[in-house]
């Protein structure tokens, strides 16, 4: 009874200004719109990778259950990331879920070693990453600040084509013409910009939600909303299902391949966490926060594998929302995760979100993704534009980012793992920056 009294008292003491503080309770009426923004920003990106993997390897009969599982796991994982369990969880306003990073390796492992071996690799790779994350304070000091800044910039650059793809509606071109996609995306973008320019306070901070609503209404008027995701849903309630444990296999080669990709993605976790703290809190993340974020993503990735899903990562788009609104309180995201968990239990909720056209999302995520690039550039500037840093930055962009743009040609005949790493500009830019920071002389001269 005392527990519920404390909860009730906490919400009675909720204040609007707490939205801009990590601690304290924010009013539910103000927090819900911010939470919905976070859910909508990550929702399609969370379920699409699972759909792609299952359709590619021919497991369509389990894909609907996997989709529901992916939504539910993302909700539970985000709650742990927000509030932590012991040393696991960064206790920062971060959202985690599945994304396209692991699509290639999961398909490759399923084809080469079997579906069970792929799940086993996801589980063991996640456990290894979780343990590595717990000891982040011992190895993080070996990553120079210029490398961390370049990783943040790389995260932003890696998302620019995603924003453009959504804006143009390339993945849904059967629903509308390219001119319709650009019209809807353009009006959504203009609505987002107008809300940021002319609105103030609370309404300005939910500019993304307002723009999404305008874009969706326009899509309805043009008749380009696809309701097929709702018509195929049979169950009112769908409980998460663990895969048959008997099919899980532990193939050493598959585990090594998945673990390497897991460990490479930790650079993205560090970049997202650094971008969040720099853009919204004007400080660097602590070793404890970095450790908690990585360990949570790793261990939750292992649990995700038990449910037949992909590993979990932090979402840069949600980092961008926090950086733009400066709403760092965890209450909004917590309320958003409640919606995620409900959507993972009630398929019709998930189906309703899936009716939002890609071009509507594109109209709001383009400026959000671009803002991450700006944060990265600012961080590079804070490190100083001296000859050494300029060379590291220039070659990281030229080789790391440049090669990733044409990876299909450069790494066409390379092993699958090299192809995956080569196409990931975050991994490529991190590797180039890290190598150069180790081999270049510490004092290469004056700042420009």
N, C-alpha and C positions, 0 to 999 in steps of 0.2 A: 504493500500500500504506500509506503514511504517513497518508493521508486516513482510511482505514478504521480504522487504529489509534487515531487521534484520536477518531473516533466511538465506538469501543469503550471508550476511556478515559473519555470524557465520561459515558457511561451507568454506568460503574463508580463514578464520583464523584457519581452522582445522590443527592440528599437530599430527604426529605419536606418540610423547611422551605423548599426552593426553590420550592414551589408558591406561596408568598406573596411571591416576588421575580420581577421581570421577567427577570432574567438567571439563568443556571445551568440545569442539567438536573434535572427532577423524575423520580422513579421511575415507570417505565411502568405498573406495577400500580396506582399511585395516580392517575396522569394519565389513563388510559383512561376511567374512569367520568366524569370531568369533561369529557373530550372528547366522549363520547357525549351528554352533556346538551346541549352546544352544538349538535351536529348535529341532534338531535331537535327542539330549539327552533326551528331555522330551516328544517327540511327541507320541510315542506308549504308554507310561505310562499315557498319558492324555486321550486317547480315549479308551483304553482297559477296564478300570473300567466301563465306560458307557455301552460298549458292553456286559460285563458280567452281569450287573444288569438287563438290558432290556431283554436279552435272558433268564435269569433265571426266571423272573417274567412273561414272555410271552408277552412282548410288542414289538415284533420284527418289527411291522409296523412303529413304531416311532423311531426305533434305528438309522436309517441313519440321520434323522433330529437332533437327540440328539448328534450324533457324530459331525456334523457340528457346532451345537451350542456350544459344549464343546471346540472346537478349537477356535471359535470366542471369547467366554467368557474368555478363558485363555489369549488370546492376549490383550483384553481390560483390564483385571485385572492386567496383568503384567505392562502395561503402567502406570496405577494408582500407582502400587507398586514402579515403577521407579521414577516417578516425583511427585507423591502425589497430593491430593486435600485437602487443609487445613491440618488437623492433620492425615488424612487417607493416608497411604502409607509410607514405610520406607525410600524412596529415596535412596535405595541401589541397586546394580546390582543383583537383585533376580528375579527368574522366578516363577510364580505360575500357578497352574492348578489342574486338578483332579488326584487322585492316589488311591491306593487300600485300604487306611485306612478306608474309609467309605463304601466299598462294602458290607461287612457283615451286618452292621446295616441298610443300605438302603434296602437290600433284606429282612431282618427280619421284618422291619417296613411295607414294602409293603405286605408281606404275612400275617402279624398279623393284621394290621389296614387298609390296602388298599393303593393303589398307591397315591391317593390324600393326605392321612394323612402323607405319607412319604415325599412328597413335602412340605407340611405345616411345618413338623418338621425341614426340611433342611432350610427353610426360617426363621423361628423363632429362631432356634438354631444359625444361622448365625448372626442375628441381636443382639442376646444376647452376642455372642462372640465379635462382633464388639464393642459394648458398653464397655465390660470388658477390651478390648484392649486399649480403650481410657484412661483408668485409670491405666495402667500398672505401672506407676511410683510409685503408692501407694502400690502395692502388690509385685512388682518385688524384692524389697529390702529384702523380707522375704525368698528368694531363695538363699542359700549360694553358693559361687563360686564352691565348690566341687560338688554340685548337678548340676550346669550348665555344668561343665566339663563332668560329667558322662552322662548327657543327650546328649551331642555332641558325645561321644563315643558310646552311645546307637543308635544314628541315623546311624552311620557308620556300626555298627554290624547288624542293621536291614536290611541293603541293601546288605550284602554279599551273601545271598542266592538268591537274585534277580539277581545279576550279574552272579552267577553260573548257574541259570536257563536259562538266556538268552544265555550264552556261550554254553551250551549243547543243546540249541534249543528244550527244552522239550515241550514247548507249540506249536511248529510247527513240531513235529517229523514225520508228514505225508509228509512233503516237502523234507526231506533228512534223511539219516541214521545218527546214532550217530557219526560214524567215519567221515562223511562229515562235520557235525556240528563242531566237534573238530578241523578238518583240517582248516575250514574257520575261526573259532574263533581264533585258534592258530596263523594263519598267520596274521590276523588282529591285534592281540595283539603284535606279534613280530614287525609288521610294526609301531605300535604306539611307542613301546620301541625304535626301531631304529631311528625314527624321533626325539625322545627326546634326544637320545645319540649323533647323528651325525649332526643334523640340528641346526641352530642358529637363534636367533631373531624371526622375523615374522613367518618363516616356522616352527620353533620349537613350537611356540604357537598354530599353527593350526594342530598339530600332530594328534589330534582326527579326524579332517575332512579328512586328507590325508589317515589315516588308514581305515576309513569308505569307502572311494572311492576304495581303494585296495581290501577290503573285498567284496564290492558289485560287482566289476569287476570279481573277482574270482567266486562269486556265479552265475553270468551270464554265465561264461564259463562252470560251472558244471551243468547248467540248473536247478538250484533249486530256482529261483526267481518266486514267485507266483504273476501273474498279474491279478488275479480274482477280486481284489479290484477295478481295473480300468474298467473291463468289465461290472460290475453291475451298474456303475454310469450312470444315465439317464439325469440329469440336468447339464447344463453348469454353471449356477449360482444358488446358494441356499442361500436364505436370512434366517437369524436367525428367529426362530419361538417361540413365547411365548406360553406356554401351555394354554389350556382353563382354565381360572381362576375359572370357576364354579366347577371344579373337586377338587380344593385344599380344604383340611380339616385341622382343627387345633385340633388334639387329644392330650390332656394333657400328657398322658403316652408316646406317641410317641415323643412329644416335649422334655420331660425330658430326655429320652434315647438318642436322637440325641444331645442334648445340652451337656450332660456329655462327649460324645465322642468328640464333638467340643472342649470343654475346655481341655480335655486331650491332644489333638493335639497341643494345644498352647505350650506345652513343646517342641514339635518338632520344632515349629516356632522359639522359643527362641534358641534352639540348632543350627538350621541352620544359624540364624542371627549371633550368637556368633562365630560359626565356620568360617563364611565368614569374619567377622571383624578381627578375630585372625589370620587366615591363609593368608589373602590378604592385610590387612591394619595394622597388628601388633598392634591392640588395641581392647578394649572391646566395644561392642555396647552401645550406649547411651539409656537412658530411652525413649527418643523421638523416636528413631529408632525402638526399640522393640514395643512400643505402636503403631506406624504407621504400622508396618508389621502385627501385630495381628489384628488390626482394619480393615485393608484392606482385609485380608483373610476372616474375619468374614462377613463383609458387602457384599463383592463380592460373598461369598457363598450363601447369601440370594438371590442375583440377579440370581445366577446360578440356584437356585431352581425354579425360575419363568420360566426358559427356559428348565425345565425338566432335569437338570443335577445335578451332585453331588457337594458337597462343594469343595472349593479350598484350596490348601496347597502350601507351598514353596517346591521346589525341591532340595533335597540334592545333586543330581548329577550335577545340575548347580552350586551349591555352590562349589563343588569339581573342576569344570572346572575353576572357578574364582580363587580358591586357588592354582591351578596348574599353570595357565598362568600368574597370577597376573594382569590380565586385568580387572580393576575395573571400567572403564568408562562405562557409561550407554548407549552410542551411539550404540555399537554392539548389545546389547540385544534389544534396541528399534527397530533397523532395523530387527532383528529376529522376533519381534512381528508383524511387518508389514507383514512379510511372513505368520505368523500365521493367522492374520486377513484375508489375501487374501485366504489362504487355507480354512478358514471358510466360505468364499463366493464362492470359485471355487473348487468344490469337486475333480476335477481331480488332483489338486496340492496335496491335502491331500492323495489321492489314490496313487500317485507316491511315497510319503514317506513311505506309508504302504507296499510297495513292498520290502523294505530293510529287509532281513532275521534277525531274532532275534540273531542268532549266530554272526552276524557282529557287532551288538550293544554290545553283550557280550564281544567281544574282546577289546573294549575300555572302557567299564564302570567298569570292574573289578578293574583296577588300580585306577580309579577315586573314587570308593566307598571305597577302602582300604585307600585312602589318608585321608578320613574323620575320620577313626579310629585313624590314626596317629595324627591328630590334637587333637582329644579327649584325647589321651594318653599324649600328650604334655601339654595340659591344666591341666590334673590331676597332672602331675609333677610340674607344676607351683604352684599348691595349696600346695604342700609339701607332701612327703611320710612319714607322721607321723602315729602313731598307730591308731589314730581316723580315719583319711582319708583312711588308708589301710583297716580298718574294713568296712567302708561305701562302698568303691569300691568293696571289695571282696564279700560282701553279695549282693550288687547290681547285680554283675555278676552271683553269684551262685544262688540266688533266682530269681531276676528280669529277667535276660537273660536265665538262666537255665530252669526255669518253662515255659517260653514262647516257648522253643523248643519242649516241650512235652505237650503243653496246651490242645491238643485234648484229651489226657488221663486224665490229672489232673482236667480239668474243663468241662469234658464231660457232667455231669449232672447239671451243674450250669446254672443260667439264661443266656439268650443270651448276655446281656450286659457284664456280668462277663467273658463270653467266649471271647468276642471281646477284652476286656481289657487285659485278660490273654494271648492272642496271640500276643499282641503288646509289644515288648520288650522295646520300648521307654517309654511307659506308666508304665510298670512294674518296670523298673530300676529307673524311676523318683520317683515312690511311695516309693519303698524301701529306696532309698537314702534320700528322704525328711523326712521320718519317723525316720530313724537313725540319721539324722542331728539334729532332734528335741529332741531325747531322750538320746543320748550319751553325756557324760560330755564333756565340751569344751576343757579341758586339759587332754588328756589321755597319754601324755608323748612325748618323744623325737622323733625327726625326725630320720629316718634310714639313 
